[in-house]
Structures are given as structure tokens and as C-alpha cells.
């Protein structure tokens, strides 16, 4: 699956504060292509490969029989406001789930707090634009609870094919590799499916980043249409990022930038 590179910025970056710092990095990332191969902590990687990361392209190839459990759950609370990523990797091949072992959770949060001057470093001028991270071990019983919550939320069921997710909306996307089987799913707020989610509380409980979770906010259809307008993007909302991603049978089937 190929995704076209868009001119969007990670949450918290403005044209004035980040433009000069990231120009060279973004050019290098664009030249490298847009298929995610790792290093999501690099601001340039976020820029060039976000859609591939959302789709779990790097995970799909490795999801084969005997592969360790690997989950990636992404919370988009307005792309320009806050992104949260929860990566769960089993301790050993076949680990996780009933009868398996534990796992390690890596939490990443970007945005909402704006420019954090405490992260500015002379040897790393892009430190302020990086994810805030935390890691925690998950015992086998916790992994079992997570699996049960994912199942109850419909994460292993067929994805809502045709669902479109707007960058300013609140939604969850999951990429799950369990027992060599790959499952993709998505939930948009507000909806009955979103209300049925139960895995979020468990993830938030092990989130030690210290960054408050941004509450879901609905985007009225009329507002969304206005935000897609080039005139609006050239006006006061020009600092925003505007794009849709579309859900297919078991992954994203494309995206559209405005």
C-alpha cells in the first residue's frame, strides 16, 4: 500500500517556531520515502510516514506464525492537538494472550501542551518536537485483560469498511498481531461503537507520561466541511492539518488531504 506524502506538521509545531528547524529533516524524510520502517520518535519520520504508521505497514510483514504478540493502538484527539500511541510487544514468540507470557508497553504522546522549552537542547534542537514517552512491563494477567477488552470492543471483528476519519476528529485505530493473525480496526467519536470501547481505560492506567488525556470532541459535519475549504485553510485556521483516512477491509485504503 502506498501513501502520498502530505505537508502536515506534528502536533505542537507552528510555522514560525518549527519551520527553520525542521526544513532539512523533512526534506531528508521525503527523499527516503513514506513507508514506515521504524524510528517514529524522529520528528522527520512522523512527518513522512504517519499514514503508513497508522496502517501498521511495518507490522504486517512480520505478522507470521510464531511471531510475538504486537499491538499498536493510536488515539487521535484532533491531529493538531494530541496524538497518543500505545505499543505492546510480547516478551517472547507466542507471548501474550491466554496461556502466554507478559509484554512491554511503550506509550508515546505528542501535542496538547504546546512548545516545551524545558526540552530545548543545543545538541538536539528538535527535542521539543519529540514524543513524551513512558514504558511499563505488563504481566500475563494484564495482557489477558487487554485481550479481553479488545475483543469486547470489537477489535478482532471486521473493520467498519468505508468509515472516513477526519484529522480534526477524535478516533482510535488499532493494529493487532496475535498468533500470526493481523487485525485492523477503527472507532470514530461519537458513535455507539466508540461508546463500547473498553480497552482505553486499561491503557490509560499504565500510561506514565504525565500528559493528561485530551477528552473526545465531536466535529459537526458543517464545521468539518468548512475546515476542508481552501479558503478557511488560508485564513485563521491555516495552522491546522486537514486530511481524511478511509477504512478498508483490513486496513486503510487511502487518504485525502485538503
C-alpha positions as CSV (number, residue, x, y, z in Angstrom):
1,X,0.0,0.0,0.0
2,X,1.4,3.4,-0.9
3,X,0.6,6.7,0.7
4,X,1.2,10.2,-0.7
5,X,3.4,12.4,1.5
6,X,1.4,15.4,2.8
7,X,2.6,18.7,4.1
8,X,1.5,18.3,7.6
9,X,3.2,19.0,10.9
10,X,3.2,17.0,14.2
11,X,1.0,18.5,17.0
12,X,2.6,21.4,18.8
13,X,4.6,22.7,15.9
14,X,3.8,26.1,14.4
15,X,5.1,27.5,11.1
16,X,7.1,30.2,12.9
17,X,8.8,28.1,15.7
18,X,9.4,24.9,13.7
19,X,9.8,25.9,10.1
20,X,13.5,26.7,10.1
21,X,14.4,23.8,12.4
22,X,12.6,21.0,10.5
23,X,13.1,22.0,6.9
24,X,16.2,19.9,6.3
25,X,14.9,16.9,8.3
26,X,11.6,17.0,6.4
27,X,13.4,17.1,3.0
28,X,15.5,14.1,4.0
29,X,12.4,12.2,5.1
30,X,10.6,12.9,1.9
31,X,13.5,11.7,-0.1
32,X,13.6,8.5,1.9
33,X,10.0,7.6,1.0
34,X,6.8,7.3,3.1
35,X,6.8,3.6,4.2
36,X,7.3,3.4,7.9
37,X,10.3,1.3,8.8
38,X,10.8,2.4,12.4
39,X,12.1,5.4,14.4
40,X,8.7,7.1,15.0
41,X,10.4,9.1,17.7
42,X,12.2,11.1,15.0
43,X,10.1,14.2,14.1
44,X,11.0,13.8,10.4
45,X,9.7,10.2,10.5
46,X,6.4,11.4,11.9
47,X,6.1,13.9,9.0
48,X,6.8,11.5,6.2
49,X,5.4,8.2,7.3
50,X,2.4,8.9,9.6
51,X,-0.2,7.2,7.3
52,X,2.0,4.1,7.0
53,X,2.4,4.1,10.8
54,X,-1.3,4.3,11.2
55,X,-1.8,1.4,8.9
56,X,0.8,-0.7,10.6
57,X,2.7,-1.4,7.4
58,X,5.8,-2.4,9.3
59,X,3.9,-4.8,11.5
60,X,2.0,-6.6,8.7
61,X,5.1,-8.1,7.1
62,X,6.3,-9.6,10.4
63,X,2.9,-11.0,11.5
64,X,3.5,-14.6,10.7
65,X,3.1,-17.9,12.6
66,X,5.3,-17.9,15.6
67,X,5.7,-14.1,15.7
68,X,5.5,-12.4,19.1
69,X,2.3,-10.5,20.0
70,X,2.5,-7.0,18.7
71,X,-0.2,-4.3,19.2
72,X,-0.3,-0.7,18.1
73,X,-3.2,1.4,19.3
74,X,-3.4,5.1,18.3
75,X,-5.6,7.7,19.8
76,X,-6.2,10.8,17.6
77,X,-7.7,13.6,19.6
78,X,-7.6,16.2,16.9
79,X,-4.3,15.6,15.0
80,X,-3.2,19.2,15.8
81,X,-4.0,18.8,19.5
82,X,-2.9,15.4,20.7
83,X,-1.8,12.0,19.5
84,X,-1.2,9.0,21.7
85,X,0.4,5.7,20.7
86,X,0.3,2.5,22.7
87,X,2.7,-0.2,21.5
88,X,2.5,-3.6,23.2
89,X,5.2,-6.2,22.3
90,X,5.1,-9.7,23.7
91,X,8.1,-11.0,25.8
92,X,8.7,-14.0,23.5
93,X,7.3,-15.6,20.3
94,X,3.7,-16.6,21.1
95,X,3.7,-14.5,24.2
96,X,0.6,-12.6,25.3
97,X,-3.0,-13.7,25.5
98,X,-4.3,-16.7,27.3
99,X,-1.6,-19.2,28.2
100,X,1.1,-16.8,27.0
101,X,3.6,-14.6,28.7
102,X,3.8,-10.9,29.5
103,X,4.6,-7.9,27.3
104,X,6.2,-4.5,27.4
105,X,4.1,-1.3,26.8
106,X,5.6,1.8,25.3
107,X,3.5,4.9,25.5
108,X,4.1,7.9,23.3
109,X,2.2,11.3,23.5
110,X,2.6,14.3,21.2
111,X,0.9,17.6,21.5
112,X,-1.6,19.5,23.7
113,X,0.9,21.2,25.9
114,X,2.5,23.2,23.0
115,X,6.2,24.2,22.9
116,X,8.0,22.8,25.9
117,X,11.1,25.0,26.3
118,X,12.4,22.7,29.0
119,X,13.2,20.2,26.3
120,X,15.3,22.6,24.2
121,X,18.9,21.3,23.9
122,X,21.8,22.6,21.9
123,X,22.9,19.1,20.8
124,X,19.3,18.2,19.8
125,X,17.3,21.2,18.6
126,X,14.3,19.0,17.7
127,X,13.9,17.6,21.3
128,X,10.8,19.8,21.9
129,X,9.1,18.2,19.0
130,X,9.6,14.6,20.1
131,X,7.1,12.3,21.8
132,X,6.8,12.2,25.5
133,X,7.4,8.5,26.4
134,X,6.9,6.0,29.2
135,X,7.4,2.3,29.4
136,X,5.9,-0.3,31.6
137,X,6.0,-4.1,31.9
138,X,2.7,-5.9,31.6
139,X,2.2,-9.3,33.3
140,X,0.5,-12.2,31.6
141,X,-2.7,-11.4,33.5
142,X,-2.7,-7.8,32.3
143,X,-2.2,-8.9,28.7
144,X,-5.1,-11.3,29.1
145,X,-7.3,-8.5,30.4
146,X,-6.2,-6.3,27.5
147,X,-7.1,-9.1,25.0
148,X,-10.5,-9.5,26.6
149,X,-11.1,-5.7,26.5
150,X,-10.1,-5.6,22.8
151,X,-12.4,-8.5,22.0
152,X,-15.3,-6.9,23.9
153,X,-14.6,-3.6,21.9
154,X,-14.8,-5.5,18.6
155,X,-11.1,-5.0,17.8
156,X,-10.8,-8.5,16.4
157,X,-14.0,-8.3,14.4
158,X,-14.2,-7.0,10.8
159,X,-13.3,-3.3,10.4
160,X,-16.1,-0.8,9.6
161,X,-15.3,-0.7,5.9
162,X,-15.9,2.7,4.3
163,X,-15.6,4.7,7.5
164,X,-13.8,8.0,7.0
165,X,-11.8,9.6,9.7
166,X,-11.2,13.4,9.7
167,X,-7.9,14.6,11.2
168,X,-9.7,17.1,13.5
169,X,-12.0,14.4,14.9
170,X,-11.4,12.0,17.8
171,X,-10.8,8.4,16.9
172,X,-9.0,5.2,17.8
173,X,-7.1,3.0,15.3
174,X,-5.7,-0.5,16.3
175,X,-3.2,-2.7,14.5
176,X,-3.1,-6.1,16.2
177,X,-0.8,-9.1,15.5
178,X,-1.8,-12.1,17.6
179,X,-1.0,-15.7,16.9
180,X,0.2,-14.8,13.5
181,X,-3.1,-13.2,12.5
182,X,-3.3,-9.5,11.7
183,X,-6.4,-7.4,12.6
184,X,-7.1,-3.7,11.9
185,X,-9.9,-1.7,13.3
186,X,-11.1,1.9,13.9
187,X,-13.7,3.7,16.0
188,X,-14.9,7.3,15.5
189,X,-16.4,9.6,18.1
190,X,-19.3,10.0,18.6
191,X,-20.8,6.6,17.8
192,X,-22.2,3.5,19.5
193,X,-19.1,1.6,18.6
194,X,-16.9,4.2,20.2
195,X,-19.0,4.1,23.4
196,X,-18.4,0.3,23.5
197,X,-14.6,0.7,23.8
198,X,-13.2,-0.7,27.0
199,X,-9.5,-1.1,26.3
200,X,-8.8,2.6,26.7
201,X,-9.1,2.7,30.5
202,X,-6.6,-0.2,30.8
203,X,-4.1,1.5,28.6
204,X,-4.5,4.9,30.3
205,X,-4.0,3.2,33.7
206,X,-0.5,2.1,32.6
207,X,0.3,5.4,30.9
208,X,3.1,7.1,32.9
209,X,3.8,10.0,30.6
210,X,2.2,12.5,32.9
211,X,0.4,14.1,29.9
212,X,-3.4,14.4,30.5
213,X,-5.6,12.6,28.0
214,X,-7.5,15.0,25.8
215,X,-11.2,14.3,26.0
216,X,-13.1,13.3,22.9
217,X,-14.6,16.2,20.9
218,X,-17.2,15.9,18.2
219,X,-16.7,17.8,15.0
220,X,-20.1,18.8,13.4
221,X,-20.4,17.9,9.8
222,X,-20.9,21.6,8.8
223,X,-17.7,22.5,10.7
224,X,-15.8,19.7,9.1
225,X,-16.9,20.9,5.7
226,X,-15.8,24.4,6.4
227,X,-12.4,23.3,7.6
228,X,-11.9,21.4,4.4
229,X,-12.3,24.6,2.4
230,X,-9.1,26.0,0.9
231,X,-10.4,29.5,1.9
232,X,-10.6,28.5,5.5
233,X,-7.2,27.0,5.4
234,X,-5.8,30.2,4.1
235,X,-7.4,32.2,6.9
236,X,-7.3,31.8,10.6
237,X,-7.2,28.0,10.6
238,X,-4.2,27.9,8.2
239,X,-2.1,26.5,11.0
240,X,-4.1,23.3,11.0
241,X,-3.7,20.0,9.2
242,X,-6.6,18.7,7.3
243,X,-6.9,15.1,5.9
244,X,-9.2,12.1,5.8
245,X,-8.2,8.5,6.0
246,X,-10.6,5.8,4.8
247,X,-11.0,2.3,6.4
248,X,-10.9,-0.7,4.1
249,X,-11.4,-4.4,4.7
250,X,-8.4,-4.8,7.0
251,X,-6.6,-1.5,6.9
252,X,-6.5,1.9,5.4
253,X,-7.3,2.1,1.7
254,X,-6.2,5.7,1.1
255,X,-6.3,9.2,2.3
256,X,-7.2,12.7,1.1
257,X,-5.6,16.0,2.0
258,X,-7.4,19.3,1.9
